[in-house]
Amino acid sequence: MNHLITIYIIYFFLFFSIKNSYSQNIDFKYPKTFKDTTKEEYFGTKVNTPFSWLEDDKSEKTKKWVKSQNNITFSYLNKIPFKNKIKKRLEDIWNYEKVQAPVKIGKYFYFYKNNGLQNQNILYRSKELQGNDIEIFLDPNTFSKDGTTSMKSTSFSYDGSLMAYQISEKGSDQMKVIILDTKTKKQVDDTLKNIKFSNISWKGNEGFYYSSYFNPNNFNTFSNSSKYHKLYFHKIGSSQKNDKLIFDGNKNKIRYIRAYLTEDQRFLVINVRKRISGNKLYIRDLHYSNSKLIPLIQNFDNDVVIIDNQDTRLLIYTNYNAPNYRLIEVDANAISINNWKDVIPERNNVLSISKAGGYLFATYLVDVKSKVIQYDYDGEKIRNIELPAPGTVKGFNAKKDEHFLYYTFTSYTYPSTIFKYNIENGLTEMFWKPNIDFNPENYVTKQVFVNSKDGTKIPMFIVYKKGIKLNGKNPTYLFGYGGFNISLKPSFITQNIVWLENGGIYAEANLRGGGEYGREWHKAGTKMQKQNVFDDFFAVAEFLIEKKYTSNNFLAIAGPSNGGLLIGATITQRPKLAKVALPSVGILDMLKYQNYTGGAGWASEYGTSEESEKMFKYLLNYSPVHSVKDGIDYPATLILTADHDDRVVPAHSFKFAAELQAKAKTNNPILIRIETNAGHGAGGGTPTSKIIQQIADKYAFAWYNMGINPFKN
């Protein structure tokens, strides 16, 4: 009997040793990475920077390193036996028609549609939204052969006769602007260049305002491309070199400038920011030809947005003295804060405001789920708007003379569906729903609240297939972000179907640093409180393990950009927490992030290594690039970045990969996947074909290193 038990124990450990070392069937050897002896000094402390040479992504030395790393990575990924099956299933599930809610402009409704696997969404238009009346207006798939040129935004002139659209090439944040005659679909004027972090706001049909970091007379400067914005006005029929400078961000040391006009075209509004949150606001009454810019609010402590006006009555959305936001009114001729009066007061839930058909629509975030209330312009409640399920809405927008609007509803197991809403009587009807190979009745969505290290309750959504056993062996994909006042709201993500239908669990955590519970929730995850975000993430991961949704050996953690920082910090602080780590386009060098492109604008989020010794030491303590230690068994890690990411430059990921490969003592692979001709993640205009390939690689890497073949049956 004891002999049999001994054999069983040996078999048990041998089986799980083989199962969890499945990845060792693929041989890999890291290329040698040159180590520099340079050091950088901060407040008397010298910091080793052995891989700082990788910051020069244009050098031949760096290009050679990138090529050698990609050779190793793709060789590894392409040997995973079931990767192509994942890719094929992703293509199958992705191949359904996707439509965005239509918007009425002039005589036409405009909307985006993708037939399934097209690399870029196509812009359609229609007068009646039915039958043969629908036509292709502009197809971005014709912009480049490989689908890497995308259309980022569109803006129509006052009567809809002209349209300006921004294009991104190879995923860059640096845009070009092309102007079309909407009747003939032919280009008007030359192409405008070097537009970045800008909207396009038309003044009648005369021309439009846009923002640039460049002098229009010098199109070749790039080094200071994201330092100080300038606002210009482009007049139709003139050269960009003659565009009028409206607001000089260089003179005023302003990093972000955006302009917009009220719907009646009376007021020009200029929003200026030194950082991501908080803005000054200026207005100009265009009713008078010689009117001057008037400052509405003169500090950067609050968010202030003009929603609409009625003559000189301004409706302003703000978090001034209202961490969860409110809507106030003030006369443009007496704009002192002392004259502000509430129209929709602050509540316990975060408010956002939109307008349509002469009404206001207040969307509240109630424990990360949407609640919508319709008001009149005096703040009198008209009705609650009934939504089909707990989830997320967007699109309660239309011009004042419209009688209907179209909004989109979505949730984790509710594919994005468009509804038509009668603004006057509140009647709602389904306008369009996708035909997708997915039955939501087979899945469960739960929301839980997890105590973080300091007792703060952190919301998390957990999605899985009905009938799953909570035995600690379910492959689980935990996604987090936690920053920049961004809220992770329930939404349908097509790729998740492949993970869920193969026995996986998807979990999404609403960490501090986001905007789910207003300003205080955001601030609690910034600067000297950034560790709260990481502690929140550790807590939700431990909850999933404690409740046996999964275990350390079957947990994959993922996040992009600021979420990439989250994953990098998790790897270095809690290397045993997860089996697989997938940091994407991450901010990973916290001592120097402010030196790259637009990074200095993130100082209010993180603080900088120059501002004080205390801040420097805090950043150094968690900076992923500087926190990698010798001899640690780090998780299987696939770092993802892109060669044209000019928002979070790839040097962050390059240096982190080099540090991990040089110091880790592990049998787990530590690889970096560097996408070519792409920018800042899927939002960087990455074509569908590349997105599907990236997801297939991530899923294959995760499952393989968990010792799981999802297609074994």
N, C-alpha and C positions, 0 to 999 in steps of 0.2 A: 504493500500500500504506500509506504513512504517512498519507495522507488518510483512508483507511478506519479506521485506528487512532484518528486524532483524532476522527472522527465517533463511533466506539464509546465512546471515553472521555467525550465530551460527553454521549452518550446515557446511559452508566452513571451519571454523577454527577447528571444531570437526573432520571433514574428514581428514584434513591435519595433525592434531595432532595425530590421529590414524595411518595415513599412515606413518608418520615419527617417530613414536614410536613403530613401528611394532616389533622391537627387544625385547620389554618389555614382549612379550608373553613367552619368555624363561627366566626362573629364573636362576640366577647365584649368587654365593657368593664367594668372594675371600678367599683363605686360609690365615690364619694369617702368616705374615712374621716377623720374629724376627728382631728387630732394635738394632744395636750396638750403643754404645756411643763414639766410636773411632772418632778421628779427625786426619787429616793429615795437615802438615804445609808447606806452600810455601811462601818464602820471608816474613815471619812474619804473613801471613794470615792463619788462621786455617779453614779447610774445613771439614764439617761433612761427614762422610763415613758410614752411618748406615747399609749399605748392602754389605760392603766389604767382609764379610764372604762368599758371593756367588761366589767369585773369585776362591775358592777351589772347582772345579767341581768334585773332586774325594772324597770329604768328604761325609759321610753318611747323614749329615744334609742337604747338598745341594741336594743330590740325592732324599731325601724325599720331599724337596721343589719342585724339578722338577716334580716328580710324581704327587704331589697334583695339581700343575698348569696345567699339561697336562690333568688330570682328569676333571678339570673344563672346560678347553678349548674344548676338544673333546666332552664332554657332550653337550656343547652349540652348537658346529658346527653340530653335528649329529642330533640335533633337528630342524635344519633349514629344512623346509618341502620339498624344491625343490633341496637340495644339490645333491642328488643321480642322479637327472635328468641332472644336470650340468656335473657330472662325466661321466654319460653315453654318453652324447653328445660329451664331450672331447675325450672319447675313440673312438667313431665313427669317428670323424673328424681326429684324430691322426693316425688312422689305414690305412695308405697308405705307399707305398714303398718310402723310402728315400735313395738317393744315393749320395755319394761324388765323386768329380772329380778324375779320375784315374791318377796314377803317374807311369811312366815307371822306373823300377829298374831291372837291369840285363836283363833276357829274358822275364820278366813278367810285366804286369800292375797290380798294387795293388790298391784296392779301398774299401771303407767302404759302407756297405748297411744295412738297417734295414727294415724288411718286414712290419713293422707297429708299433706293440706294444711290440716288443722285448725290454728287459730292457737295453741292451747294443748293440751298433753297431757291426756288424760282419765284419772282414777283409777278403775280397775275393782276388783272383788273377786269371789272365787269360793271355794267350799269344796273343789272337786275339780279345778279348772283345766281343765275340759273341758265341751264341749257347752253346753246351755242353763243350766248352773249359773253362767255368767259374767254379771255385771250391772254396769252403770254405778253407781259409788258417788258420784262427785262430778265434775261437768263444769265446769271453769273457763271454757270458752267462753261460758257463760251469765252470767259475772260482769259483762261489759261488751259493748256492741254492736260496738265496733271491735277487740275482742280485746286491749286494752292493760292489762287487769287480769289478773295471773297468780297462780297458787298457787306459793309459793316452797318451802315445806316442810310436812311433816306430822309429828305426834307422837301416839302412841296411849297411853292410860292402861294401867295394868299388866295388866288383863284384856281390853283391847281394846274396852271398852264405850263409851269416849269418845275423841274425836279432836280435837286442836287443830291448826288449819292457819293458816299465815301467807299473807297476800295482799299483793301489791305493785300499786299503782295508777300507771300511766303510767311504769313502770320505776324508780320510786324505791326506794331502800334502806330507806325508812321504811315499816314494815309495820303491818298490823292483824292481830289474831288472833281467829279465830272458833272456837267450840267446838261440836261436834256430838255428839248421841247416835247411835252407830253403828247401833243397831237401827232407830230411826225416821228417821234422817237429818235430824232437826230440830235447830235451833240451841238450845244451852243457854247461859244467861247473856247478858250484853251483849257487844258487840264490844270487845275490848281495843285500845287505840290507842298509837301512838308507840313501837313496838317496832323496834329497829334493831340489826343485827349480833348477833342473839340466836338461840339454840336454845330449844326447849321441852322441859323434862324433868319428867316426871310423878312424883309421889310417890303410889303406889297409884292410887286413883281420886279421891283427896281434892282434888288440885289440882296445880299445876305451877310450876316456877321459870322466870323469863324475865328478860331484861335490857333496859334502856332508858336513854337519855340524858336522860330527862324526869322531872319530878316528876308522878306520876299526878294530882295536884290542879291541875296547870296544863298543859293540852294545847296551848297556843298558842305556847309558846316554841320557836324554831327556831335562833336565832343560835348557840347553844352546843351544838347537837344532837349533835356527835360529840366532845365534850371528855372528860367523865368518865362512865363507865358506872355504873349501879346495878343490883343484883340484887334482884328481888322474888319473893315467893311469892303466887300467886293461888289462893285457895280457891274451889272451885266453889260457886256460889250467892251469892257476895258481889260487891260493886261493886269495880271496879278502884281506886277512890279509897281503898279500905280495904286494899289489898294490903300485905303486910308487907315492910318493907325488911330484907333479909338481909345484904347486903354493900354498904357505901357507898363507891363509887368516887370520889366527890367528896372525901370525907374522906381517902381513901388515895391520891388522884391516880392512879387506875387508869382506863385508857382502854378496855380490853376485858375483860369478865367473862362467863364462861360456866359454867353448872352442869350436872352430870349425876349420875345415880345408878348404882351398880353394878347388875347385872342382878337380884341377889337383894334389891335395895332396902335393903341394910344401910348403905352408905356414901353420903353426899352428898359430892360432889367439886366444889370451886370452883377454876376455872382463871382466873387473873388475869394480864393482860399490860399493859405500858406501850407496847409496840410490837408489830409483826407477829410477830416471833420471840422466843422466850425467855419463860418464864412461872414464876410462883410457883404453888404448889398447896396447897390447904387441904382437909382432910377432916373430916367429922363422922360419928361412929358413931351412926346412928339407932336402933341396938339399945337405946340408953339415952336416956331422954327428956330428960335435962338435960345431955347431952354438949355440949362446946364445940368450936368450930373449932380444929383443930390444924394448924399449918403443916408441910407435908411437906418443902418446899424453899423457901428464903427469899431467893433472888436470881433475877434475870431472865436469867441467863447461858445457860440450857439449856432444851430442850423436855422436858416431863415429862407423861406421860399414863397414868392407871390404866386398864389394859385389862380386868382382871377381878379377882375375889377368890375365895378359898376360906376361908370364915370370916374370920379376921383376916389371912390371908396375902394380900398385895397383889402383883399382877403389874403391873410398871410398864415402859412403853416410854419410852426416853430417849436423848438424845445426850450425857448427862453422861459425860465421859471416853470418849466413843465417837462420833466425828464421823459415822460411818455408821449409828449407832443400835444399840441392843441391848435385850434384855428382861431385867429383873432381878426378884428377889423380895425382900420385906421384910415383917416382921410389923408390923401397924398399931400395936401397943403398944410397938414399939421401932424407930421409923422413921428413926433416924439413918443418914446416908449410910454410915457405917462398917459398918452391918449389911447393906448391899446385897450380894446374891449373883447372879451371872449365871445365867439360865435358858437364854437363847439369846444367846451372846456376839456381839460385833461381828465382822463379816467385811469383806472388801474391797469388797463391794457394799452399796449403801444398802438398809436393811431397813424394811419396814412390817409391822404385825402386825394380824391380825383373829382372831376366834374364832367357833366354831360347833360344836354338838353335843358340847361338852366337850373340844374339841381347839383347838390353836392353828395358824394358817396364816401362815407367813412368806413374804412376797412380796419378792423381791430384784430390784433394778433392775440388770441386767447389760448394760452398754453400751446403756442406755435400752430394754432389752427385759425382760419379766417372766419370773421363774423362781419357782415356788411349791413350798414344802416344808411338809408337814404334820407337826406335833409333838404330843406329849402335854403335859400341864401341868407335867411335870418336865423338859421340854426334850429328851426322847428322840425321835429322828427316827422317824416312821412310814413316810413314803414321799415321793418326788418326785411331783409331779402333772404328767402329760404334757399339754402344750398343743398345739393343732392346728398352730401355726406360730409363728415369731417375731412378737411383738406385745405387746399390753397386756391384762391381766385386771383385773377388779374384781368385788367382790361375794361374797367368801368370808366371809359373815356369816350367822349364824342363832342362835337361842336354844339353850341347853344341852340341852334335851330333844328337839331336832329330829334326825332321821336323814338328812335330805337338805338340800342347799343348792343355790342357783341362782347361777351366775356368768356374767359376760359376757366374751367375748373379741372383740378387734378389732385391726385393723392397717390400714395405708394402703389396701390393696386387699382387705381382708377385712371385709365389712360386719358390724356388731355382731351377734353370734350368742349365744344363751343356751344354756348347758349345765346339765344336772342332774347333781349329784355325790353319790354315796353316801358319807357321811362315814366309815362303818365299814370298808367293803371297798375304797373308792377307785374303784369303777366309775363311768365317765362316759358319759353319753349326750346327744346333741343334743336340746334341748327345743324350740327355735324358731330359725328362720333367716328373714331377710327375703327377699321376692320382689322383686328389684330389677333394672332394666334395666342390668345391668353384668356384664361377664365379666372376672373378675380375671386369667384366663389371657392376656389381651391386654396386660397391663401388667407393668412391671418395677419393683421396689423395690431400691435399692442403699443401703448405708450406707458412707460414706467418713469418713476422719479427716483434718482439714486443720490444718496448722501455723499458729497465730496469730502475731502479731508477736513475742511473747516465746518462741515455740517450743511453747506448750501445744497439745496435740492436741484439736481441736474436732470432735465428731461431727456429721454431717449426713446426713439421709435425702434421697434423690433418687428421685422417682417419675415415670415416663413411659411412653408407649405403645411397645410393641415395634416395632422397625424404624425408629425415629426416627434421623435423621442428625445427627451431632455436627458441625454446620457453623457454629455461632455465631449461627444465625438463629432459634432456637426461643424463642418467648415463654415466659419463666420467671418464676414467682411464688415469691419467696423470703420465707419467714415466719420471724420471730424474736420473742423475748420477753426472756429473760435477766434475771430478777429474782425477788425475794421467795421464793426457795427453791422455785419452781414448776418442775416437770419437764414438758417437752413430750414426751409419749409417743406412739408410733405409734397412730393411730386413723383410722377411716374417716370422712371428711368428705364428705358428699353433694355439696356444691357443687364439689368438686375434679374430679368426673367431667366436668363441662362444660368445664373448663379442659384436662384431659388428653386427652379424646377429640377435641379440635380442635388437636392437635399441641403442646399446651403441656407444660411441665415444672413440677412442684411440688417445691420444696425446703424443708426445715425444719431449722433449725440449733439445736443444743443448746448455747447460749452459757453462759459463766460468769455467775454471778448466779442461775442456776437451781439445782435440787436434784438433778440427775442423778448427781452423784458426791459427795454429802454436804455437810457443813458447810463444808469448806475451798473447795469449788467455788463454793458460794454466797458466802462471804465475799470471794472473789477478784473478785467483780463488784459490790461495795458500796462506798459512801463514796468514799475517796480512790483506790479501785481501779475505779471505775465505767468508766473509759476502756477497761479490758480488754474489757468487753462490746461496745463499739463496734468495737474492733480485731478481736475475734473475728468480728463480722459482716462487716467489710470483707474479712477473709481468706477467708471462705466464699464471698462474692460473687466475689472475684477468682479463686477456684478454679473456679467455674462458667464464668467467662469464659475462663480459661486453658485449660481442658479442652474448650472449644468447645461446652459445653452451650448457651451463649447468648453474648451480647455486651452491651456497655453500652446499645445501642439497643433491646435486646429484654428488658431486665430490669426487673421490677416488684418493689418491696420493700414489705412490709406487716407491721404489728404493732399490737395494741391495748393501751391503758392504759400500763403500763411499756414495752410493745413500741412504743407510739406515741412515747414518749420516744426509744427506739432509732432509729426512722425519722426523727424530727426531728433527732437528732444526726447521723445519716448525711447527711441533706440539707445541713446546714450545714457539716459537716466534709469531706464528699466529694460535692459536688454533681454531679459527672460520673459517679459510680459507676453510677447507674441511670437509665433513661429515665423511669420512673414511680414515684412515691412515694405510699403510701396509709396515712398515720398515722391511727389510729382512737382516739377518746376518750383522747387522749394526755396524759401529765403533761409539760408543755412549759415552764412557768415554774418553774425550779428555785430561784429566790430567794424565792418566796412560796407555794409549794405547801402548806407547813405551816400556812398561815393559812386554808385552805379546808376546810370540813367535817371529814373524818377524816384530813386530810393529815398532821397532826402525828404520827400513829402510824407514819408511814413514815420517821421520822428515822433509825432504825437502818439503813435501807437506803441512804439518800442523804446523811445529815448535813444540817444546816441552815445557812442564810446567817448566822444570829445566833451560832452556837456558837463560831466563831473566824474571824479574818481569813483564815487559810490555807484553811479550808473554804469560806468565802465566795468567794474567788478561784477555787478549784477548780470550784465550781458555776457561777460566772459564765462560766468558760471554755467549758463545754459546754452550758449552758442554751439550748435551741433558740430561745426567744423573744428572748434577748439576743445570739445568735450570728449572726443574719441580717445580711449585709453588703450594702452598696450595689453595684449594677452586676454582680451575679453571675448567670450563666445557670443557674438552678435547674431541676430536672427538672419534668415535668408532675406536679402535685401535687393530689390530692383529699383534703382533710382532712375527717374524719368525726367528728361529735359529736352530742349529743342534749340537748334542752332540759331534760329532767328527770334528768340525770345528777348525782346528789348525792354521788357517790364521787369522780370526777375531774370537777370542775365545768367546764362548757363554756367558761368564760373562758380557760382554757389554750389551747384551739383558736382562740377568737376572736382573741386577741392574736397568736398565731403567724401566722394567715392575714393579719391586717392588716399585720404586719411584712413578710411575703413579698411581698404585693401592692404595698406602698409602695416596696420597695427592689430587687426583682428586675429584672434587665435580660434578658428572655427572651421568646421567642415562645410558650413553653410555657404552658398555662393553669395558674393557681394558684387553686383553687376550694375553697370550704368547703361541705359538705353537712350541714345541721343538721336532724336528725330531730326531729319533734314527737311529744309524748306517748310518749317512750321514755327509757330509762335507760342504764346502763353497758354498752353493747354487747348482743350476743345473750343474754348471761347475765343481763341486766337484765329478763328477762321479755318481751322484744320479740316480738310475734306473728310467726308464720311468714310472713304476707303482707309484713310490713315487712322481715323478714330477706331474703327472696327479692328484693325490690326493691333493697335495699342492695347485695346481691351483684351483681345485674345491672348496677347503676350502676358498681360498681368494675371489673368485668370489661370492660364496654363502654369505660370511660374508659381502662383500661390498653391494651386491644387497639387502640383508635382512635389513641392517641398513639404506639403503636409502628408505626402505618401498616398494621395488619393487619385484614382482614375475615375472621373465622373461618368465615363462612357464604357465602363467595364461590362455592363450588361447589354 
